[in-house]
Amino acid sequence: MEMLLFSVGSKVAKCHLESPLLSGEEAARLLVHRSIADGTPIYLDEETMMPVEPLCSWGRNMSYADLARSTLKDYGRIMARFAGHQEGRSRDVLAATESDLVAFKRFRTQMQERPIGSSAWGKESGLLDQFFGFAVDEGYLSQRPVRVAARGRNALAPRVRRGIYSASHARSVPLFPRCWAGRARAGLPGRPNFPWLGTAPKPRGL
């Protein structure tokens, strides 16, 4: 099934909608009355122009989250991209398995012409997790397709680079005086709260 992605635009509807059933102003008022935010994604079957579920219901649910228009449109594109990936594997989004999601992650972060970084993938994986949570809550699925592994991580989680936390923390401290580091390692009074320095044994006699 070929799918088209649109987004809600109340001003566009008000100025350009031409229909014998509903005027542009009426459509704009209805959007406000239903609390449908601008940018809300709309997914339509290219052949029938009928809504594609549960993507449209998910988009409406996201509309209530008080997100910026640009954020809603971005989220809509992410889910449309995943739906296209699933179509290439002869599945829809609700039929996604853990292997489908891992394949999508590898394509986005390694195999496509311009792979995305961990931060961008973290945003996409978080949205996918939110979508499947919605599908479970609304009864479309009995459980999420991705298992939760040790320490609460799953196969979609972005990679964590070791050592980055300590180094970035040290760089983020402005004008860090060396004397504080020495006093802290010696356990002397006046030690600031720099947890990445570790805890040194207290010198005898103090």
C-alpha positions as CSV (number, residue, x, y, z in Angstrom):
1,M,0.0,0.0,0.0
2,E,1.4,3.4,-1.0
3,M,0.8,6.0,1.6
4,L,0.8,9.8,1.5
5,L,1.7,12.1,4.4
6,F,0.0,15.4,5.0
7,S,-0.1,17.7,8.0
8,V,-2.8,19.9,9.5
9,G,-2.7,23.6,8.6
10,S,-5.7,25.5,9.8
11,K,-4.8,28.7,7.9
12,V,-4.4,26.8,4.7
13,A,-7.8,25.2,5.2
14,K,-9.4,28.5,6.0
15,C,-8.0,30.2,2.9
16,H,-8.0,27.5,0.3
17,L,-10.5,24.8,1.1
18,E,-13.2,24.5,-1.5
19,S,-16.0,22.0,-0.7
20,P,-19.8,22.1,-1.1
21,L,-20.0,20.3,2.3
22,L,-17.7,22.5,4.4
23,S,-16.2,25.9,4.0
24,G,-12.6,26.8,4.9
25,E,-13.7,28.9,7.9
26,E,-15.9,26.0,9.2
27,A,-13.0,23.6,8.8
28,A,-10.7,25.9,10.7
29,R,-13.2,26.3,13.5
30,L,-13.7,22.5,13.7
31,L,-10.0,22.0,14.0
32,V,-9.9,24.4,17.0
33,H,-13.0,22.8,18.5
34,R,-11.5,19.3,18.3
35,S,-8.1,20.6,19.6
36,I,-6.2,19.3,16.5
37,A,-3.0,21.3,16.4
38,D,-1.3,22.6,13.3
39,G,1.4,20.1,12.1
40,T,-0.5,17.0,13.2
41,P,0.4,14.3,10.7
42,I,-2.3,12.8,8.5
43,Y,-1.6,9.5,6.7
44,L,-3.8,8.6,3.6
45,D,-3.9,5.6,1.3
46,E,-2.7,6.9,-2.0
47,E,-5.3,4.9,-3.9
48,T,-8.4,5.3,-1.8
49,M,-7.4,8.6,0.0
50,M,-8.8,7.0,3.2
51,P,-7.0,7.4,6.6
52,V,-4.4,4.8,7.4
53,E,-4.8,3.4,10.9
54,P,-3.5,3.4,13.5
55,L,-1.1,6.1,12.3
56,C,-3.9,8.7,12.0
57,S,-5.1,8.0,15.5
58,W,-1.6,8.1,16.8
59,G,-1.1,11.4,15.1
60,R,-4.2,12.8,16.7
61,N,-3.0,11.6,20.1
62,M,0.3,13.4,19.6
63,S,-1.7,16.5,18.8
64,Y,-2.8,16.7,22.4
65,A,0.8,16.7,23.7
66,D,1.2,20.5,23.2
67,L,4.1,20.1,20.8
68,A,5.4,22.7,18.3
69,R,4.2,22.5,14.8
70,S,7.6,21.7,13.5
71,T,8.0,18.9,16.0
72,L,4.7,17.3,15.0
73,K,5.7,17.4,11.3
74,D,9.1,15.9,12.1
75,Y,7.5,13.1,14.1
76,G,5.1,12.5,11.2
77,R,8.0,12.1,8.8
78,I,9.8,9.7,11.2
79,M,6.8,7.4,11.3
80,A,6.2,7.7,7.6
81,R,9.8,6.7,7.0
82,F,9.4,3.6,9.3
83,A,6.2,2.7,7.5
84,G,8.0,2.8,4.2
85,H,10.7,0.6,5.5
86,Q,8.1,-1.9,6.6
87,E,6.4,-1.8,3.2
88,G,9.7,-2.8,1.7
89,R,9.7,-5.8,3.9
90,S,6.1,-6.6,3.0
91,R,4.8,-5.7,6.5
92,D,2.8,-2.9,8.0
93,V,3.8,-1.0,11.1
94,L,1.6,-3.2,13.4
95,A,3.3,-6.4,12.1
96,A,6.7,-5.1,13.0
97,T,9.0,-7.6,14.8
98,E,12.1,-7.0,16.8
99,S,14.2,-8.0,13.7
100,D,12.3,-5.4,11.6
101,L,13.2,-2.7,14.1
102,V,16.8,-3.7,14.4
103,A,17.1,-3.7,10.6
104,F,15.6,-0.2,10.5
105,K,18.1,1.0,13.1
106,R,21.0,-0.5,11.2
107,F,19.8,1.1,8.0
108,R,19.4,4.5,9.5
109,T,22.7,4.5,11.5
110,Q,25.0,2.5,9.3
111,M,23.7,1.5,5.8
112,Q,22.0,4.6,4.3
113,E,24.0,7.0,2.2
114,R,24.3,9.5,5.1
115,P,23.9,7.6,8.4
116,I,22.4,9.6,11.3
117,G,24.2,9.9,14.7
118,S,23.3,8.6,18.1
119,S,21.4,11.7,19.1
120,A,19.2,11.7,16.0
121,W,18.6,7.9,16.3
122,G,17.8,8.4,20.0
123,K,15.0,10.7,19.0
124,E,13.7,8.3,16.4
125,S,13.9,5.2,18.6
126,G,12.1,7.1,21.4
127,L,9.3,8.0,19.0
128,L,9.0,4.4,17.8
129,D,8.8,3.2,21.4
130,Q,6.1,5.8,22.1
131,F,4.1,4.7,19.1
132,F,4.2,1.0,20.1
133,G,3.2,2.0,23.6
134,F,0.2,3.8,22.1
135,A,-0.6,0.7,20.1
136,V,-0.6,-1.5,23.2
137,D,-2.6,1.0,25.2
138,E,-5.3,1.3,22.5
139,G,-5.6,-2.4,22.0
140,Y,-4.0,-2.6,18.5
141,L,-1.2,-4.8,19.9
142,S,-0.9,-7.1,23.0
143,Q,2.7,-6.2,23.6
144,R,5.6,-4.2,22.2
145,P,7.7,-5.9,19.6
146,V,11.0,-5.1,21.3
147,R,12.2,-6.9,24.4
148,V,13.7,-5.0,27.3
149,A,17.2,-6.3,28.0
150,A,19.4,-5.9,31.0
151,R,19.5,-2.5,32.8
152,G,16.3,-1.4,31.0
153,R,17.9,-1.1,27.6
154,N,16.6,-2.6,24.4
155,A,17.8,-3.3,20.9
156,L,16.7,0.1,19.7
157,A,18.7,2.1,22.2
158,P,21.5,4.3,20.8
159,R,25.0,3.3,21.6
160,V,26.6,4.7,24.8
161,R,30.2,5.7,24.3
162,R,32.3,4.9,27.4
163,G,34.2,7.7,29.0
164,I,32.2,10.6,27.5
165,Y,30.4,11.4,30.7
166,S,33.5,12.1,32.8
167,A,35.3,14.0,30.1
168,S,32.4,16.2,29.2
169,H,31.7,16.9,32.8
170,A,35.3,18.0,33.4
171,R,35.2,20.2,30.3
172,S,31.9,21.8,31.4
173,V,33.4,23.2,34.7
174,P,34.5,26.7,34.0
175,L,38.0,27.8,35.2
176,F,38.5,24.5,37.2
177,P,41.4,25.3,39.5
178,R,44.0,22.6,39.9
179,C,44.3,23.2,43.6
180,W,40.7,22.0,44.1
181,A,41.6,18.7,42.4
182,G,44.5,18.3,44.7
183,R,42.5,19.1,47.8
184,A,39.7,16.9,46.8
185,R,42.0,13.8,46.2
186,A,43.6,14.5,49.5
187,G,40.2,14.6,51.3
188,L,40.9,18.1,52.7
189,P,38.1,20.3,53.9
190,G,36.4,22.6,51.4
191,R,36.1,19.9,48.8
192,P,33.7,20.8,46.0
193,N,31.2,18.3,44.7
194,F,33.1,16.8,41.7
195,P,32.0,13.2,41.7
196,W,34.1,12.2,38.7
197,L,37.3,12.7,40.8
198,G,36.5,9.7,42.9
199,T,37.0,9.3,46.7
200,A,40.4,9.3,48.2
201,P,41.2,7.9,51.7
202,K,41.4,10.5,54.4
203,P,45.0,11.3,55.4
204,R,46.0,10.2,58.9
205,G,46.1,12.8,61.6
206,L,43.4,15.0,60.1
